[in-house]
Amino acid sequence: MDPRPDPGRRFLLATLVLPDPATLLREWQPKPDSYREWFDAIRFDDAKRVQALLARGFDPNSVEPERFDTGLILSVRLKSAKVFSLLLANPQVNLDARSLNGDTALMIAAFLSDTTKALALIDKGAEINRPGWTPLHYAAAAGNLTIIRRLLDESAFIDAESPNRTTPLMMAARGGRDAAVRVLLDEGADASLKNEAGLSAAAFAQAQGFLALAQELEKASRQRTPPSSPAD
């Protein structure tokens, strides 16, 4: 009998005892928890993974730690269209959940001028009017006439005041959104209003160099301001 070890037999025994490198790597890699998997799926617009997590009972209104975005808000912010449609159809989703700064999914869609998502959220019953900043402020800042008109059709407060009393008209003026300014004026926006800093819509336009727009707003302001009564 040959006392020397058989290299082939040693290799065979090693392969029976030790897993292959790929298996070892998988074992050592951290397994993603459902929370991280959920927000990763939204970032990559992976509706299949989102649906699987929902089927396992994952809370669709969970918030991520950076902005406190829910999945719906994040899907709007990241333009994840497939996940957005899936979450919008989920009856448990809170349409009016707010991020850390108070923004809702509809407000972000308006700010991004994402007409498709904004209209879908409105159709689904998302909140139009609320204290402070509103979707109309953001739609006016973006100059999106379709969203502006739809919000007004849904009885959005045309002169809604932000915490510092800035109105949608002022936001449109600040961005030089001529067409948006004219739509708001035609629908009855008050150009004579001023915010806490004493700035009118005309002043916003003037400060940004939109001189013709500032003149137009100043004229509209004078038309809204009643003439002074003569002294007795």
URWOLIN-V945818 format. One record per backbone hydrogen bond with DSSP energy under -0.5 kcal/mol. NH is the residue of the N-H (numbers start at 0). CO is the residue of the C=O. If there is no record, write none. Layout:
BEGIN
((NH & CO) (NH & CO))
END
This chain:
BEGIN
((2 & 0) (6 & 4) (9 & 5) (10 & 6) (11 & 7) (12 & 8) (13 & 9) (14 & 10) (15 & 11) (16 & 12) (17 & 13) (23 & 19) (24 & 20) (25 & 21) (26 & 22) (27 & 23) (28 & 24) (36 & 32) (37 & 33) (38 & 34) (39 & 35) (40 & 36) (41 & 37) (42 & 38) (43 & 39) (44 & 41) (45 & 40) (46 & 44) (49 & 45) (50 & 46) (51 & 47) (52 & 48) (53 & 49) (54 & 50) (55 & 51) (56 & 53) (57 & 52) (59 & 57) (61 & 58) (63 & 68) (67 & 63) (70 & 59) (70 & 61) (73 & 69) (74 & 70) (75 & 71) (76 & 72) (77 & 73) (78 & 75) (79 & 74) (80 & 78) (83 & 79) (84 & 80) (85 & 81) (86 & 82) (87 & 83) (88 & 84) (89 & 86) (90 & 88) (92 & 89) (94 & 92) (96 & 93) (98 & 102) (99 & 66) (101 & 98) (104 & 94) (107 & 103) (108 & 104) (109 & 105) (110 & 106) (111 & 107) (112 & 109) (113 & 108) (114 & 112) (117 & 113) (118 & 114) (119 & 115) (120 & 116) (121 & 117) (122 & 118) (123 & 119) (124 & 120) (124 & 121) (125 & 120) (131 & 160) (134 & 127) (137 & 133) (138 & 134) (139 & 135) (140 & 136) (141 & 137) (142 & 138) (143 & 138) (144 & 142) (147 & 143) (148 & 144) (149 & 145) (150 & 146) (151 & 147) (152 & 148) (153 & 149) (154 & 151) (155 & 150) (157 & 155) (159 & 156) (161 & 165) (164 & 161) (170 & 166) (171 & 167) (172 & 168) (173 & 169) (174 & 170) (175 & 172) (176 & 171) (177 & 175) (180 & 176) (181 & 177) (182 & 178) (183 & 179) (184 & 180) (185 & 181) (186 & 182) (187 & 184) (188 & 183) (190 & 188) (192 & 189) (194 & 198) (195 & 163) (197 & 194) (200 & 190) (200 & 192) (203 & 199) (204 & 200) (205 & 201) (206 & 202) (207 & 203) (208 & 205) (209 & 204) (210 & 208) (213 & 209) (214 & 210) (215 & 211) (216 & 212) (217 & 213) (218 & 214) (219 & 215) (220 & 216) (221 & 217) (222 & 218) (223 & 219) (224 & 220) (225 & 223))
END
